[in-house]
Amino acid sequence: MKHATLRQLKIFESVARLLSYSRAAEELHLSQPAVSTQVRKLESHAGNLLFEQFGKKIYLTAAGSQLLQISRGIIAQFEEAEQAMTHYRGVSGGKLNVGVISAGDYFFPRLLVEFAGRHAGVSLNFTIHNREGLLTHIADNLTDLAVMVRPPTDLDTEAIAFAPHPYVIVAAATHPLAERRRIRFEELKREPFVAREKGSDTRNSMAEAFGEQMDDIHIAMEIRSTETIKQAVIAGMGLAFLSAHTISQEVATGSLKVLKVQGFPLMLNWFVVHRKNKRLAPVAQAFKEFLLADGAELIERFVPYRQ
């Protein structure tokens, strides 16, 4: 193992955690062949197969399971060393690791640009996840800060709300309900919905909004991509329950309409989350304070909510 590299261990850890070469490649912003090559090189250094495949699924071998635990310890030590050195560099020379749920993809890069513009020399590592993936990153200490709608209840975290997050029901501009001024909730039960997958923050918010009547809603299709859901709604495949921050462009151009449903929008909040026992580097602390001070105003500027 003396010729193994930290990069190979990080790639191996990602594949082992996700049990997928393609998902690991997406997370690491690498091609799938590049991920496979590095895993094979690590197997060569280890002198053992680390994964075995049955059908389309891969599994860790006994050797792989043991190496995974060791790899996480090595990676954690390197990250601890990096964090310790970051404290001496201060904000301007620091590296910010931040993760966000997919709905934040529509404004978060611009928040990062604004923050970087105020702190020259900051290095940014920004990842986008569904809820499950982001919770894993928090639990495995792979991110300094997480931005999400529902903070975890089974992890020892600190979560502070910093901006409102409205959810709305949308339809194609040509839908019969699009121009109605007052829509009763009961009328939605006759409509097909194109929805995010179970377990996502958006689907959980939808269940909160509909309450006991969620079982009466006709989920015609589940799609993991918000962009694909919007295109399906525009094409006339049904209604959708979405974050208002994901649809500002389509509402502005008139391709989507926010329906005026009684009891909507559902108003939740964006939270900034981190482990309670995590020692935040100066750059992470500065970004947290930036979100609390200016996050709400900037989000409204970048993706204004239009009824």
C-alpha positions in Angstrom: 0.0 0.0 0.0 3.0 2.3 0.2 2.3 3.6 -3.4 -1.4 4.4 -2.8 -2.3 8.0 -2.9 -4.8 10.1 -0.9 -6.7 10.8 -4.1 -7.2 7.1 -4.7 -8.4 6.6 -1.1 -10.9 9.5 -1.5 -12.2 8.0 -4.8 -12.4 4.6 -3.2 -14.3 6.0 -0.2 -16.8 7.7 -2.4 -17.5 4.6 -4.5 -17.7 2.5 -1.3 -20.2 4.9 0.3 -22.4 5.2 -2.7 -21.8 1.7 -4.0 -21.9 3.2 -7.5 -19.1 4.2 -9.8 -21.3 6.5 -11.8 -22.7 8.3 -8.7 -19.1 8.6 -7.3 -18.0 10.1 -10.5 -20.8 12.7 -10.4 -20.0 13.6 -6.8 -16.3 13.9 -7.5 -16.7 15.7 -10.8 -14.7 13.0 -12.6 -15.5 10.7 -15.5 -16.6 7.2 -14.7 -13.6 5.6 -16.4 -11.3 7.8 -14.4 -12.9 6.6 -11.2 -12.7 3.0 -12.3 -9.0 3.4 -13.2 -8.1 4.8 -9.8 -9.9 2.0 -7.9 -8.1 -0.6 -10.0 -4.8 1.1 -9.2 -5.7 1.0 -5.5 -6.6 -2.7 -5.7 -3.3 -3.3 -7.3 -1.5 -1.5 -4.5 -3.6 -3.4 -1.9 -3.1 -6.8 -3.6 -6.8 -7.5 -3.1 -10.1 -7.0 -4.8 -12.0 -4.3 -3.0 -15.4 -4.7 -4.8 -17.3 -7.6 -6.3 -20.2 -7.3 -8.7 -23.4 -9.4 -8.8 -25.7 -8.4 -11.6 -25.7 -4.6 -11.9 -24.8 -4.0 -8.2 -21.4 -3.8 -6.6 -20.5 -4.8 -3.0 -17.5 -4.3 -0.8 -15.4 -7.4 -0.3 -14.1 -8.2 3.2 -10.8 -6.5 2.3 -12.7 -3.5 0.9 -14.8 -3.1 4.1 -11.6 -3.1 6.3 -9.8 -0.7 3.9 -12.9 1.6 4.0 -12.6 2.1 7.7 -8.9 2.7 7.5 -9.3 5.1 4.5 -11.9 7.2 6.4 -9.5 7.6 9.3 -6.7 8.7 7.0 -8.9 11.1 5.1 -10.2 12.5 8.4 -6.6 13.1 9.7 -5.7 15.0 6.5 -8.8 17.1 6.8 -8.1 17.8 10.5 -4.6 18.9 9.5 -6.0 21.1 6.7 -8.5 22.7 9.1 -5.7 23.3 11.6 -3.6 25.1 9.0 -6.6 27.0 7.7 -7.0 28.6 11.2 -3.6 30.1 10.7 -4.4 31.4 7.2 -7.6 33.2 8.3 -10.6 33.9 6.0 -8.8 35.1 2.9 -6.6 32.1 2.5 -9.1 29.6 3.7 -11.0 26.8 1.9 -14.8 26.7 2.3 -16.5 23.3 2.0 -20.3 23.7 1.7 -23.1 21.4 0.6 -26.7 22.3 -0.4 -29.8 20.5 -1.4 -30.7 20.6 -5.0 -33.3 23.4 -4.8 -30.4 25.7 -3.7 -28.7 25.2 -7.0 -30.7 28.0 -8.4 -29.2 30.7 -6.2 -26.4 29.3 -4.2 -23.5 29.8 -6.8 -24.3 33.5 -6.8 -24.2 33.6 -3.0 -20.7 32.0 -3.2 -19.6 34.5 -5.8 -20.8 37.4 -3.6 -19.0 36.0 -0.6 -15.8 35.4 -2.5 -16.0 38.9 -3.8 -15.9 40.2 -0.3 -13.0 37.9 0.8 -10.2 37.7 -1.8 -8.3 34.5 -1.9 -11.0 32.2 -0.6 -11.1 28.7 -2.1 -14.6 27.2 -2.7 -15.7 23.6 -2.7 -19.4 23.5 -3.4 -21.5 20.2 -3.8 -25.2 19.7 -4.5 -27.1 16.7 -3.1 -30.5 15.3 -2.4 -31.5 15.3 1.2 -30.1 11.8 1.8 -26.7 12.6 0.2 -26.4 15.8 2.2 -27.1 14.1 5.5 -24.4 11.6 4.7 -21.9 14.4 4.1 -22.8 15.9 7.4 -22.6 12.6 9.3 -19.2 11.7 7.6 -17.8 15.2 8.2 -17.3 15.8 4.5 -18.7 19.3 4.6 -18.2 22.3 6.9 -21.6 23.8 6.4 -24.8 22.4 4.9 -27.8 24.5 3.6 -31.1 22.7 3.7 -34.8 23.0 4.6 -35.1 20.3 7.2 -32.2 20.0 9.6 -31.6 16.4 10.8 -33.1 15.3 14.0 -30.9 12.3 14.6 -27.5 14.1 14.4 -26.0 16.4 17.0 -26.2 19.5 14.8 -26.6 23.3 15.2 -29.2 24.7 12.7 -30.1 28.4 12.2 -32.8 29.7 9.9 -31.5 32.5 7.7 -34.0 33.0 4.8 -37.7 32.2 4.0 -38.3 29.4 1.6 -41.7 29.4 -0.1 -43.2 26.3 -1.8 -45.9 26.7 -4.5 -48.0 24.6 -6.8 -47.3 25.3 -10.5 -49.0 24.5 -13.8 -48.4 25.0 -17.5 -49.6 28.5 -18.6 -52.3 26.8 -20.7 -53.7 24.7 -17.8 -57.4 25.4 -17.1 -56.5 26.4 -13.5 -53.8 28.8 -14.5 -56.0 31.9 -14.5 -58.2 31.0 -11.6 -58.0 33.4 -8.7 -59.1 31.1 -5.9 -58.6 27.4 -6.1 -59.9 25.0 -3.4 -57.5 22.3 -2.3 -60.2 19.7 -3.1 -59.8 20.5 -6.8 -56.2 19.4 -6.8 -57.3 15.8 -6.1 -58.6 15.6 -9.6 -55.2 16.6 -11.1 -52.1 14.4 -11.8 -48.9 15.6 -10.1 -45.3 15.2 -11.3 -43.3 15.0 -8.0 -39.8 14.7 -6.6 -38.8 11.3 -5.2 -39.7 10.1 -1.7 -37.2 11.2 0.9 -36.3 14.4 -0.9 -36.8 17.7 0.9 -39.3 18.8 -1.7 -41.4 15.6 -1.3 -41.3 15.9 2.5 -42.4 19.5 2.2 -45.2 18.4 -0.1 -46.4 15.9 2.5 -46.3 18.6 5.2 -48.4 20.9 3.0 -51.0 18.3 2.1 -51.1 16.6 5.5 -53.6 13.7 5.8 -54.8 14.4 2.3 -51.5 13.5 0.8 -52.8 10.0 0.2 -55.6 11.5 -2.0 -53.1 13.2 -4.3 -52.5 11.4 -7.6 -48.8 11.1 -8.1 -48.6 10.3 -11.8 -44.8 10.4 -12.0 -41.8 10.6 -9.7 -38.7 12.4 -11.1 -35.4 13.1 -9.3 -34.6 16.2 -11.3 -36.4 19.5 -10.7 -35.5 20.7 -14.2 -37.1 17.6 -15.7 -40.2 18.2 -13.6 -40.6 21.7 -14.8 -40.3 20.6 -18.4 -42.9 17.9 -17.8 -45.3 20.5 -16.3 -44.7 22.9 -19.2 -45.5 20.0 -21.6 -48.9 19.5 -19.8 -48.2 16.3 -17.9 -49.6 17.6 -14.7 -49.1 20.0 -11.8 -46.1 20.1 -9.5 -45.2 21.2 -6.0 -41.9 23.0 -6.1 -39.7 25.5 -4.3 -40.5 29.0 -5.5 -36.8 29.6 -5.8 -36.5 27.0 -8.6 -39.1 28.5 -10.9 -38.5 32.3 -11.0 -37.2 32.2 -14.6 -40.1 30.2 -16.0 -42.6 32.4 -14.1 -41.0 35.5 -15.5 -41.2 34.1 -19.1 -44.7 32.9 -18.6 -44.1 29.2 -19.3 -45.2 28.3 -15.8 -48.0 29.7 -13.6 -48.1 29.7 -9.8 -51.6 28.5 -9.0 -53.6 30.6 -6.4 -54.4 27.7 -4.2 -56.0 28.3 -0.8 -53.4 27.9 2.0 -50.4 28.5 -0.3 -47.6 29.3 -0.5 -46.2 27.0 2.2 -43.6 29.1 4.0 -40.6 27.2 5.4 -37.0 28.3 5.9 -33.5 27.8 4.7 -31.2 26.6 7.4 -27.4 26.7 7.7 -26.4 23.5 9.5 -23.1 22.1 11.0 -22.1 19.5 13.6 -22.2 21.0 17.1 -18.8 19.7 17.9 -17.2 20.9 14.7 -14.6 23.6 15.0 -15.4 25.9 12.2 -12.5 27.4 10.3 -12.5 31.2 10.0 -13.7 31.0 6.4 -16.7 28.8 7.4 -17.6 31.0 10.4 -17.4 34.0 8.1 -19.7 32.4 5.5 -22.2 31.4 8.2 -22.3 35.0 9.5 -22.6 36.2 5.8 -25.7 34.0 5.3 -27.3 35.1 8.6 -26.7 38.8 7.8 -27.4 39.0 4.1 -28.6 35.6 2.8 -32.3 36.4 2.8 -31.9 39.7 1.0 -29.6 38.2 -1.6 -31.7 35.2 -2.3 -34.8 37.4 -2.9 -32.6 39.5 -5.3 -31.3 36.5 -7.2 -34.5 34.4 -7.4 -37.4 36.7 -6.5 -40.7 35.0 -5.5 -43.4 36.0 -7.9 -47.1 35.0 -7.2 
